[in-house]
Amino acid sequence: MVGEESEEKKVKDDGIFKVTEIYMYVQQSPDGKESVVTILDDNIIMPCITASDKALPKLRKIAQAHVDKTHCKVALLHFTGREEMEVLEEILVKPVDQMMFDR
């Protein structure tokens, strides 16, 4: 099966799961443009993307339904490697009355 790497290999020595690969279903339109297959559920857009190969059978059913409805080709893509492009952290903002005393 696609994604033979076990979940154990994705867990670092400290026991924390780390995303090291991504699977996604991508629609290929007749003009060659690609877009991630998504589903709309309760006004929430959910892309068919997962970091776990265990979720692929469920996503495959969604992707096949998309193909049947749109008649567009859909491909399963597998991306490996990890590069942190940016890390966002909480920004603590002082209340206005406290900022006046920082001068």
C-alpha positions as YAML, in Angstrom:
chain: A
units: angstrom
residues:
- id: 1
  name: MET
  ca: [0.00, 0.00, 0.00]
- id: 2
  name: VAL
  ca: [1.02, 3.59, -0.51]
- id: 3
  name: GLY
  ca: [2.72, 5.01, 2.56]
- id: 4
  name: GLU
  ca: [4.23, 1.84, 3.96]
- id: 5
  name: GLU
  ca: [6.13, 3.84, 6.60]
- id: 6
  name: SER
  ca: [4.65, 3.01, 9.96]
- id: 7
  name: GLU
  ca: [3.39, 5.58, 12.42]
- id: 8
  name: GLU
  ca: [6.18, 4.53, 14.78]
- id: 9
  name: LYS
  ca: [8.80, 5.96, 12.42]
- id: 10
  name: LYS
  ca: [7.08, 9.36, 12.58]
- id: 11
  name: VAL
  ca: [7.41, 9.51, 16.37]
- id: 12
  name: LYS
  ca: [10.61, 11.09, 17.60]
- id: 13
  name: ASP
  ca: [12.64, 9.71, 20.50]
- id: 14
  name: ASP
  ca: [10.77, 12.00, 22.89]
- id: 15
  name: GLY
  ca: [7.49, 10.26, 21.96]
- id: 16
  name: ILE
  ca: [6.02, 13.26, 20.15]
- id: 17
  name: PHE
  ca: [4.45, 12.78, 16.71]
- id: 18
  name: LYS
  ca: [6.13, 14.92, 14.04]
- id: 19
  name: VAL
  ca: [4.81, 15.52, 10.52]
- id: 20
  name: THR
  ca: [7.49, 14.27, 8.15]
- id: 21
  name: GLU
  ca: [5.38, 13.61, 5.08]
- id: 22
  name: ILE
  ca: [2.11, 14.74, 3.55]
- id: 23
  name: TYR
  ca: [-0.34, 12.94, 1.29]
- id: 24
  name: MET
  ca: [-2.85, 14.91, -0.75]
- id: 25
  name: TYR
  ca: [-5.38, 14.31, -3.48]
- id: 26
  name: VAL
  ca: [-4.99, 16.87, -6.25]
- id: 27
  name: GLN
  ca: [-7.45, 17.52, -9.08]
- id: 28
  name: GLN
  ca: [-5.94, 17.92, -12.52]
- id: 29
  name: SER
  ca: [-8.23, 19.96, -14.75]
- id: 30
  name: PRO
  ca: [-8.28, 19.50, -18.54]
- id: 31
  name: ASP
  ca: [-6.25, 22.71, -19.00]
- id: 32
  name: GLY
  ca: [-3.47, 21.34, -16.76]
- id: 33
  name: LYS
  ca: [-4.18, 23.37, -13.63]
- id: 34
  name: GLU
  ca: [-3.99, 21.61, -10.29]
- id: 35
  name: SER
  ca: [-5.88, 22.21, -7.07]
- id: 36
  name: VAL
  ca: [-6.28, 20.31, -3.82]
- id: 37
  name: VAL
  ca: [-9.49, 18.28, -3.65]
- id: 38
  name: THR
  ca: [-11.68, 19.68, -0.88]
- id: 39
  name: ILE
  ca: [-15.02, 18.88, 0.66]
- id: 40
  name: LEU
  ca: [-17.50, 21.30, 2.17]
- id: 41
  name: ASP
  ca: [-19.03, 20.16, 5.45]
- id: 42
  name: ASP
  ca: [-21.20, 22.48, 7.54]
- id: 43
  name: ASN
  ca: [-19.68, 25.52, 5.77]
- id: 44
  name: ILE
  ca: [-16.16, 24.32, 6.60]
- id: 45
  name: ILE
  ca: [-13.78, 23.63, 3.72]
- id: 46
  name: MET
  ca: [-11.66, 20.56, 4.42]
- id: 47
  name: PRO
  ca: [-8.81, 19.68, 2.06]
- id: 48
  name: CYS
  ca: [-8.05, 16.02, 1.32]
- id: 49
  name: ILE
  ca: [-4.64, 16.21, 2.97]
- id: 50
  name: THR
  ca: [-3.22, 13.97, 5.68]
- id: 51
  name: ALA
  ca: [0.06, 13.19, 7.41]
- id: 52
  name: SER
  ca: [-1.08, 9.65, 8.18]
- id: 53
  name: ASP
  ca: [-1.27, 6.89, 5.60]
- id: 54
  name: LYS
  ca: [-4.00, 5.33, 7.75]
- id: 55
  name: ALA
  ca: [-6.42, 8.06, 6.59]
- id: 56
  name: LEU
  ca: [-5.82, 7.39, 2.89]
- id: 57
  name: PRO
  ca: [-8.63, 4.84, 2.36]
- id: 58
  name: LYS
  ca: [-11.22, 7.32, 3.65]
- id: 59
  name: LEU
  ca: [-9.77, 10.19, 1.61]
- id: 60
  name: ARG
  ca: [-9.63, 7.95, -1.46]
- id: 61
  name: LYS
  ca: [-13.40, 7.45, -1.27]
- id: 62
  name: ILE
  ca: [-13.88, 11.23, -1.13]
- id: 63
  name: ALA
  ca: [-11.48, 11.71, -4.06]
- id: 64
  name: GLN
  ca: [-13.27, 9.05, -6.12]
- id: 65
  name: ALA
  ca: [-16.63, 10.72, -5.46]
- id: 66
  name: HIS
  ca: [-15.06, 13.98, -6.64]
- id: 67
  name: VAL
  ca: [-13.89, 12.29, -9.86]
- id: 68
  name: ASP
  ca: [-17.33, 10.81, -10.46]
- id: 69
  name: LYS
  ca: [-18.97, 14.22, -9.99]
- id: 70
  name: THR
  ca: [-16.49, 16.45, -11.86]
- id: 71
  name: HIS
  ca: [-15.07, 13.98, -14.44]
- id: 72
  name: CYS
  ca: [-11.62, 15.45, -13.70]
- id: 73
  name: LYS
  ca: [-8.57, 13.31, -13.08]
- id: 74
  name: VAL
  ca: [-7.36, 13.18, -9.46]
- id: 75
  name: ALA
  ca: [-3.86, 12.13, -8.38]
- id: 76
  name: LEU
  ca: [-2.56, 11.13, -4.96]
- id: 77
  name: LEU
  ca: [0.63, 13.08, -4.28]
- id: 78
  name: HIS
  ca: [3.17, 12.22, -1.58]
- id: 79
  name: PHE
  ca: [5.53, 14.89, -0.25]
- id: 80
  name: THR
  ca: [8.43, 14.00, 2.02]
- id: 81
  name: GLY
  ca: [10.91, 16.02, 3.98]
- id: 82
  name: ARG
  ca: [10.36, 18.79, 6.43]
- id: 83
  name: GLU
  ca: [11.47, 22.39, 6.31]
- id: 84
  name: GLU
  ca: [10.10, 24.87, 8.80]
- id: 85
  name: MET
  ca: [9.55, 28.05, 6.83]
- id: 86
  name: GLU
  ca: [8.20, 30.13, 9.69]
- id: 87
  name: VAL
  ca: [7.24, 29.57, 13.32]
- id: 88
  name: LEU
  ca: [4.45, 31.69, 14.74]
- id: 89
  name: GLU
  ca: [4.21, 32.24, 18.46]
- id: 90
  name: GLU
  ca: [1.80, 34.07, 20.69]
- id: 91
  name: ILE
  ca: [2.41, 37.80, 20.92]
- id: 92
  name: LEU
  ca: [1.67, 39.15, 24.35]
- id: 93
  name: VAL
  ca: [0.36, 42.69, 24.24]
- id: 94
  name: LYS
  ca: [0.36, 44.76, 27.38]
- id: 95
  name: PRO
  ca: [-2.78, 46.69, 28.29]
- id: 96
  name: VAL
  ca: [-2.59, 50.37, 27.31]
- id: 97
  name: ASP
  ca: [-2.36, 51.55, 30.92]
- id: 98
  name: GLN
  ca: [0.77, 49.42, 31.45]
- id: 99
  name: MET
  ca: [2.43, 50.63, 28.23]
- id: 100
  name: MET
  ca: [2.41, 54.23, 29.48]
- id: 101
  name: PHE
  ca: [4.76, 53.30, 32.32]
- id: 102
  name: ASP
  ca: [7.36, 51.67, 30.05]
- id: 103
  name: ARG
  ca: [8.87, 54.99, 29.03]
...
